[in-house]
Amino acid sequence: MVQRQLTTLTFCRTIALPLLNGGTGGAIFVYLGSVIGMFFVIVSMAEMASIAPTSGGQYHWVSEFAPREHQKFLSYLVGKFNQTPQPVPLLLRAMHSQTPCA
């Protein structure tokens, strides 16, 4: 039940900005733009996985494909970004919210 409430709260918080700023049409076009953009990210990650299959994930690909002088720092940076995902603040805000869509 808690997971369902968090999903509802997160959806309400996430959809509020496009609806208030651009209306229904804006929300639809932002969603479509996000879907198209993520499609290209997924295709490029699939291409990297076919070139260098590994269980290391993105930080291994960064280490392999980045210039030698930047490999260690960029691998660390990507690993840190994967360790602390971006949705955490949004989920915490939704969890502490008392009204569903306020």
QUISULQUI-V289233 format. One line per field, one symbol per residue. ss: DSSP state (a for helix, b for strand, c for the rest). psi: psi as a letter, one per 40 degrees, with the letter a starting at -180 (. if undefined). burial: I if it has 16 or more other C-alpha atoms within 10 Angstrom, else O. A space follows every 50 residues. Layout:
ss: ???
psi: ???
burial: ???
//
This chain:
ss: caaaaaaaaaaaaaaaaaaaaaaaaaaaaaaaaaaaaaaaaaaaaaaaaa accccccaaaaaaaaccaaaaaaaaaaaaaaaacccaaaaaaaaaacccc cc
psi: ddddddddddddddeddddddeaddddddddddddddddddddddddddd dghiedadddddddeiideedddddddddddddgideddddddddeidid f.
burial: OOOOOIOOIIOOIOOOOIOOOOOOOOIOOOOOOOOOOOOOOOOOOOOIOO OOOOOOOIIIIIIOOOOOOOIOOIIOOIIOOOOOOOOOOOIOOIIOOOOO OO
//
